[in-house]
Amino acid sequence: MEDRVKALGEIAADVLQRMAREMLSRKAGGHLVEASLRALDLSLPLELRGPGADPAAVACALAAELDRVIDDAILEAALFRPAHAFCHRCGAATCEHSEPPSARHVFVGYAPTGTPRWEDFAQVCLDLRHPEVDRLYEDPPAFVTLVDDAAALRSRLLGAFEAPAYELLGQVRAGFFPIRTREGEGRGVLAVTFQAAGARGRSGRLRLGLNILGRMPGGGPLDLLWERGREVPWSRAVRWAQAALATVERGRRRGTPGDRSREDLERRVDGILRGLARRLERDHRSRSRRTLHAEERHLSGERPTRKALDDIRGANAEEILFDERNGTLVVPGERGRVHFFTPEGRLVSSVRYSRDAIERKRKLGLWRGASRPEAEALLIVLRGAAPAGP
């Protein structure tokens, strides 16, 4: 009996998946979610007796539910685009108005006709007479967070241009994040806008999400940020905020009508955004303390930088690696020490890595074996003179 139930379940799962794929292929916007859609949240009562139990009736009800869920997924994908603001005038988040013009610009609201408005973050703080505005121009810069509610962001937007399927519920503007830049990119600072927004499908269900708006100093997407450093500075705070928004969404689906009021939603989202701002500030302070501690260790001789010369003497050309992200040559040493040099022989940094960590970087393509000419040229430079400090 158990084997038969399992076999029937496998048949049902296969048929449902084939139905979903077939319906997805027929949708005009199916390409937006085809690659990323991994699961569908279906809600369908299964009647065992009466007219609703007829297989044809069950098939119609199932097709209608699949159609609703897939339409909602496509609508959500059209409204939410990572690093793009929704444009009410164009009715999408992929138009020419949806991206900030530079790494320093943040979202400040909508124009009357629904196009996103952007301003330099330092100018925003200056207009608000923020007490830390002068320190934004220092090196390293100050770190400031600003929380905006939904009413302020929509204050200029005319009702005739407002898209009913999209709701901006609030945001946090944060900056400046220090960032490593390349030649010609200007000052290494980054301002980011974190928006809490909702997309409402045909069913009326509101899906909540956190969008991150910004761009790299060279004009590229924020996805490239990991290439400039070992961590994305807002990752932990954003994961917490997204999880909190998901909790609010689930609670609204299960709660009473009073719990689903607009005022209750905005109050809860405002609390999440203020928590996000606090976490961004706390993480920034923690990173600053780690940087200070690393400098103290370097001056005291505790960092593996002091052992660079010893490790260079015993290095072999075959062991030297190349860091594809930063263009540096990697010289492994004893006891997990790893030293990073420019091709000219300047010591950039020294850290400790386990063998597993080094192997993972090689498998991910972050590090590769240096060519024989690259490695030998570096060793000639390093053994001919003491390497320059960081």
C-alpha positions in Angstrom: 0.0 0.0 0.0 2.8 2.4 0.9 4.6 1.8 -2.4 1.4 2.5 -4.3 0.8 5.8 -2.4 4.3 6.8 -3.1 4.0 6.0 -6.8 0.7 8.0 -7.1 2.5 10.9 -5.3 5.3 10.8 -7.8 2.8 10.8 -10.7 1.0 13.8 -9.2 4.2 15.7 -8.6 5.4 15.1 -12.2 2.0 16.2 -13.6 1.9 19.4 -11.5 5.4 20.3 -12.5 4.6 19.8 -16.2 1.5 21.9 -15.8 3.4 24.7 -14.3 6.1 24.6 -16.9 3.6 24.5 -19.7 1.7 27.5 -18.3 4.9 29.4 -17.8 6.0 28.9 -21.4 2.7 30.4 -22.6 3.0 33.6 -20.5 4.2 36.8 -22.2 6.4 37.6 -19.2 7.4 34.1 -18.4 11.0 34.8 -19.4 11.3 37.1 -16.4 11.0 34.3 -13.9 11.6 31.1 -15.8 15.3 30.8 -14.7 14.8 31.9 -11.1 11.4 30.5 -10.2 12.1 27.4 -8.0 8.8 27.0 -6.1 5.2 27.9 -6.3 3.0 28.4 -3.2 -0.3 26.7 -4.1 -3.4 26.9 -2.0 -6.2 24.6 -3.3 -8.8 22.6 -1.4 -9.1 19.0 -2.7 -12.8 18.0 -2.7 -13.5 14.3 -2.4 -17.3 14.3 -3.0 -19.8 16.4 -4.8 -19.6 18.3 -8.1 -16.2 19.8 -7.1 -14.7 16.4 -6.9 -15.2 15.8 -10.7 -11.7 15.5 -12.3 -12.6 18.2 -14.8 -13.6 20.6 -12.1 -10.4 19.8 -10.1 -8.3 20.4 -13.2 -10.0 23.8 -13.9 -9.5 24.9 -10.3 -5.9 23.8 -10.3 -5.2 25.5 -13.6 -6.8 28.7 -12.2 -4.6 28.6 -9.1 -1.4 28.0 -11.1 -2.4 30.8 -13.4 -2.8 33.2 -10.4 0.4 32.2 -8.7 2.5 32.4 -11.9 1.0 35.8 -12.8 1.9 37.1 -9.4 5.5 35.9 -9.7 5.8 37.6 -13.1 4.3 40.8 -11.8 6.6 40.8 -8.8 9.6 40.2 -11.1 8.6 43.1 -13.3 8.2 45.5 -10.3 11.3 44.4 -8.4 14.7 44.8 -10.1 17.8 44.6 -7.9 19.6 48.0 -7.8 16.7 49.6 -9.9 14.0 51.9 -8.5 10.4 51.4 -9.8 9.4 54.2 -12.2 5.6 55.0 -12.0 5.7 56.9 -15.3 7.2 53.9 -17.2 5.4 51.3 -15.1 8.6 49.3 -14.7 11.9 49.1 -12.9 14.1 48.8 -16.1 13.8 52.2 -17.7 16.5 54.9 -18.0 15.2 56.6 -14.9 15.6 53.6 -12.6 19.3 53.8 -11.8 21.3 56.3 -9.7 23.6 58.5 -11.9 26.7 57.8 -9.7 28.0 55.9 -6.7 27.3 58.9 -4.5 23.6 59.4 -5.4 20.6 58.2 -3.3 16.9 58.0 -4.0 15.0 61.1 -2.6 11.5 60.5 -3.8 9.3 60.7 -6.9 8.7 63.6 -9.3 5.1 64.6 -9.9 4.9 62.4 -13.0 6.4 59.4 -11.2 10.0 59.3 -12.3 12.6 58.5 -9.5 14.6 61.5 -8.2 18.3 61.2 -7.2 20.6 63.5 -5.3 24.2 63.4 -4.0 24.2 62.0 -0.5 26.5 64.6 0.9 24.2 67.3 -0.5 21.2 65.6 1.1 23.0 65.7 4.5 24.0 69.3 3.9 20.4 70.3 3.1 19.3 68.6 6.3 22.1 70.3 8.3 23.2 66.9 9.6 25.9 67.3 12.3 28.3 64.8 10.6 28.1 66.4 7.1 31.6 67.9 7.3 33.1 64.6 8.2 31.7 63.0 5.0 34.5 64.7 3.1 37.2 63.3 5.4 39.3 60.1 4.8 37.9 57.8 6.0 34.5 59.4 5.7 31.8 59.5 8.4 29.0 57.0 8.2 25.4 58.4 8.2 22.0 56.7 8.0 18.7 58.4 7.2 15.3 56.8 7.5 12.5 58.0 5.3 8.8 57.1 5.6 6.4 56.3 2.7 4.5 59.6 2.9 7.7 61.7 2.4 8.8 59.6 -0.5 5.4 59.9 -2.3 4.7 63.5 -1.3 5.2 64.9 -4.8 3.8 62.0 -6.8 0.4 62.8 -8.5 -2.3 60.2 -8.0 -2.9 59.9 -11.7 0.6 58.6 -12.3 0.7 56.2 -9.3 0.9 52.5 -10.2 -1.5 50.6 -7.9 0.5 47.3 -8.1 3.6 48.8 -6.5 4.0 50.3 -3.0 7.1 52.0 -1.6 6.8 51.6 2.2 10.0 53.4 3.3 13.7 53.4 3.0 17.2 53.8 4.6 19.8 56.0 2.9 23.3 55.2 4.1 26.8 56.4 3.3 29.6 56.7 2.8 30.9 53.1 2.6 34.6 53.3 1.9 35.4 51.3 -1.3 38.6 50.4 -3.1 38.7 52.2 -6.5 40.6 51.9 -9.7 42.4 54.5 -11.8 40.0 57.1 -13.1 37.1 56.2 -10.8 37.5 59.1 -8.4 37.0 59.1 -4.7 36.4 55.7 -3.1 33.0 56.2 -1.4 29.7 54.6 -2.0 26.1 55.7 -1.0 23.3 53.1 -0.9 19.5 53.2 -0.7 17.7 50.3 1.0 14.0 50.3 0.0 11.2 48.3 1.6 8.5 47.8 -1.0 5.5 45.7 -1.9 4.2 44.3 -5.1 0.4 43.5 -5.3 -0.7 40.8 -7.7 -4.1 40.1 -9.2 -5.1 38.2 -6.1 -4.5 41.3 -4.0 -1.8 39.6 -1.9 1.0 42.0 -1.1 4.5 40.6 -1.4 7.2 42.4 0.6 10.9 42.7 -0.3 14.0 44.8 0.3 15.7 46.4 -2.7 19.2 47.8 -2.7 19.8 50.8 -5.0 23.3 51.9 -5.9 26.1 51.5 -8.4 29.9 51.2 -8.4 32.2 54.2 -8.9 33.0 52.9 -12.4 29.3 52.7 -13.3 28.9 48.9 -12.9 26.3 47.1 -10.8 26.7 46.5 -7.0 27.2 42.8 -7.8 30.8 43.6 -8.6 31.4 44.9 -5.0 32.7 41.5 -3.9 35.6 41.9 -6.3 36.9 45.0 -4.4 37.0 43.5 -0.9 36.5 40.4 1.2 32.9 41.3 2.3 29.8 43.2 1.4 29.5 45.7 4.3 25.7 45.5 4.5 25.1 41.8 4.0 24.3 40.8 7.6 22.0 43.8 8.2 20.1 43.2 4.9 19.6 39.5 5.6 18.0 40.4 9.0 15.7 43.0 7.4 14.6 40.7 4.6 13.8 38.0 7.1 11.8 40.5 9.2 9.8 41.6 6.2 9.0 38.0 5.3 7.7 37.5 8.9 5.4 40.6 8.5 4.2 39.2 5.2 3.3 35.8 6.6 1.7 37.4 9.6 -0.6 39.6 7.4 -1.7 36.5 5.5 -2.7 34.7 8.7 -3.9 37.7 10.8 -7.2 39.4 11.2 -8.3 42.3 9.0 -7.3 44.8 11.7 -3.7 43.5 11.5 -3.7 44.0 7.8 -4.4 47.8 7.9 -2.1 50.2 6.0 -1.2 52.0 9.2 -0.1 48.7 10.9 2.0 47.8 7.9 3.8 51.1 7.7 4.4 51.0 11.5 6.0 47.6 11.3 8.0 48.4 8.2 9.3 51.6 9.9 10.4 49.6 12.9 12.3 47.2 10.6 14.0 50.0 8.7 15.1 51.7 11.9 16.5 48.3 13.0 18.3 48.1 9.7 19.8 51.5 10.2 21.1 50.6 13.7 22.6 47.4 12.4 24.3 49.2 9.5 25.8 51.6 12.0 26.9 48.9 14.4 28.5 46.8 11.6 30.3 49.9 10.4 31.7 50.6 13.9 32.8 46.9 14.2 34.6 47.1 10.9 36.3 50.3 11.9 37.5 48.7 15.2 38.8 45.6 13.3 40.8 47.9 11.0 42.3 49.8 13.9 43.1 46.5 15.7 44.8 45.2 12.5 46.9 48.3 12.4 47.9 48.0 16.0 48.9 44.3 15.4 51.0 45.4 12.4 52.9 48.0 14.4 53.5 45.6 17.3 54.9 42.9 14.9 52.0 40.4 15.5 50.8 40.4 12.0 52.3 37.9 9.5 53.7 40.9 7.5 56.8 40.8 9.7 57.5 37.3 8.4 57.2 38.2 4.7 61.0 38.4 4.2 61.5 35.0 5.8 58.8 33.4 3.7 60.2 35.0 0.5 63.6 33.3 1.0 62.0 29.9 1.0 59.4 30.5 -1.7 59.3 28.6 -5.0 58.0 30.0 -8.3 55.6 27.0 -8.6 53.8 27.9 -5.4 53.1 31.5 -6.3 49.5 32.3 -7.2 47.7 35.3 -8.9 44.7 37.0 -7.4 42.3 37.7 -10.3 40.3 40.3 -8.3 43.0 42.6 -7.3 45.9 41.8 -9.7 48.3 40.9 -6.9 50.7 38.0 -6.7 50.1 35.6 -3.7 53.1 34.1 -1.9 52.3 31.3 0.5 54.5 31.1 3.6 54.7 28.9 6.7 52.0 28.3 9.3 49.2 29.6 7.0 50.8 32.9 6.2 49.9 34.4 2.8 51.5 37.6 1.5 50.1 39.8 -1.3 52.5 41.7 -3.6 52.0 44.0 -6.6 54.0 42.8 -9.7 56.5 45.6 -8.9 57.2 44.0 -5.5 55.2 46.2 -3.1 53.8 44.4 -0.1 50.1 45.0 -0.1 49.0 42.8 2.9 49.7 39.7 4.8 47.1 37.4 6.3 46.6 33.8 7.5 44.6 31.3 5.5 44.0 27.6 6.1 44.8 25.1 3.3 41.1 24.5 2.7 40.5 28.3 2.3 43.3 28.6 -0.2 41.9 25.6 -2.2 38.4 27.1 -2.2 39.7 30.3 -3.7 41.4 28.3 -6.4 38.3 26.3 -7.2 36.2 29.4 -7.3 38.6 30.9 -9.8 39.6 33.8 -7.5 43.2 32.7 -7.4 45.1 30.9 -10.2 48.6 29.6 -10.5 51.0 32.4 -11.6 52.7 32.0 -14.9 56.4 31.1 -14.7 57.5 34.6 -16.0 55.2 36.3 -13.5 56.5 34.3 -10.5 60.2 34.5 -11.4 60.0 38.2 -12.1 58.5 38.8 -8.6 61.1 36.7 -6.9 63.9 38.5 -8.6 62.5 41.8 -7.4 61.9 40.7 -3.9 65.2 38.9 -3.4 67.1 41.8 -4.8 65.7 44.3 -2.3 63.5 44.3 0.8 59.9 44.7 -0.1 58.2 48.1 0.5 55.7 48.2 3.3 51.9 48.3 2.9 
